Amino acid sequence: MSDSTDSNAPAASPSPSTSTTPGSLLSPETIGPRELVMRVMPMPADANGNGDIFGGWIMAQVDLAGSVLPARISRGRIATVAVNQFIFKQPVSVGDLLSFYAQVTRIGRTSITVHVEVFAERNPANPHVVKVTEANLTYVAIDREGKSRVFGQEA
């Protein structure tokens, strides 16, 4: 995992996550290599007056991408409880193909922290890939009433 803003996005993890049980939540399948969880291309309606994509639009997409792995691991409802860090490294433009990579970094009794990196593929005639955003978010497993629950308990 590179912190350089001009590095190429690595390939997604070749092996899909396996199912987990509460006793195996800390297995290499759940905390380990990052995984490509979403790809999207912003459209003109997502741009601000300067022609750049709204930061809020990018934040919403990061939240969606970040929730993929926690939803799979929790086997039920989850809610975003914290955006621990959010860094905009480069502007995003209409037509950039955004790839969202997520990696679980911590699993607690009721919460999961995820690191999300966003890469933009630009200029299809001469492709160039740059990291545009990265963030750390925390999600909590919730029950039908919206109260936190322990992983493995009925949602």
N, C-alpha and C positions, 0 to 999 in steps of 0.2 A: 504494500500500500504506500503510494508515494504522496508526499505533501506538496509537491511541485505543482504550480498552477498550469504548467504547460505539458504535463505528462499525459501519455496516452492512457485511456481507460483500459484496465485489464479485462480479460475475458471473465464471464460469469463463472461461478463455481460449477464444475462439470457434474457433480453429483447432487441430486435433489435432496432436500432435507428429509430425513426419515421421521416416522412418527415417534413421539416421545411420551414417556409416562412421567408422573411427578418425580419419581426417584431418579430419572435420567435427564432432567432439565439442563444440567450442566455438561452434557455430553458434547463431543466435538461436532456433532451434527447441528447443534443449536448455537453454540458459541464457537466460531471458527471463521472460515473464509466468507468473504462477503458474497452476496448473491444479487444478480440483476433482477430487480423486482418490478420495474416499470419503465416504459419508454413513451415519450409524448413529444409532439411538435407544437409549440405555441403558435397561435394565430394572431392576426391583426387586432382582434378585439381584446387580446390580452396585453397589448402594448400601451404605454403611457404617452404623454405628449411629446416626449423626446424620441420616441420610436423604440425604446427599450421595454422589455417585458416587466410588468409590475412585480415588485418584490413580494407583495402579498399573494400574487398568483403562484409564484415559485414556492413560497412558504406552504401554501395549501397543497401543492403537488408533493412536496417533501413529506408533509404529514401523512398523506395517502400512502406514499411509498414506504415510509417508516412503519406504518401499521401492518403491513403484509406479514412479516415474520412473527410479531407478537400475537396477531390473530390466529395464526397457524399453531403456535406453541400453546396458547391459552385454551384453545378449543372452545371458544365462546366469545362473548362480548368483551371489548376493551375500550378504554377511553384515554385520550391524550391528557396527561396530567402536568407535563412540564416540557418546555423547550429550553434545554439546558445551555445550548450554544447554537448560534446560527451565524455563519460567515458567508457573505457574498464576495466571491473572489473576482469575478468578471461579469460584465453585463451579459444578458441573454437577449438574443434578437429573434424576430419573427423568422421562421424557417430553420432555426437551429433544431437538430434532433437531440433531445435530452434523454440521457440514460441515467437511471437512478439505481444505485447500488446500496444495499442495506447489509449491516452486520450487527448481530446481537453482541453487545459488549458486557452486559450484566443481567443476570436473572435473580430476582429476589423472591420473597414468599408470595407477593401479589403483584409485583411490578417488573417491567422489562425495560432496559435502556438500549437504544438502538443508535448506531452511527450511520448516517446517510451521506453519500457523496454523489454529486450530480456532475455529469460530464456532458459537454455540448459538442456535437459533431457538426462542423461548419463547412461551407463551400463544397458541395458535392463534386464539382469538377476537379478540385484539388483538396481532398478531405484533410481536415485539421481537427484534432480533438483536444479540448481544454477542460480542466476542472473549473466549474463556475460557482459551485456552492457546496458547503458541507455543514452538517448539523448533527447535534445529539439531542434525542428526544426520549422522554420516558412515558410509557403507557402502563396502565393498571388494568388487571382483569376485574370485570364487574359482573354482578348478578343481574337478575331481571329488574330489581328495584334500583339499580345503579350504584349499589354499594360494593366496595372492594371485596374480592373473594380470593381464596388461596387457589393456586393452580391445581387442577385435578378435581376440584369440587364442581358440582353441577352448576352450570351457568343458568 
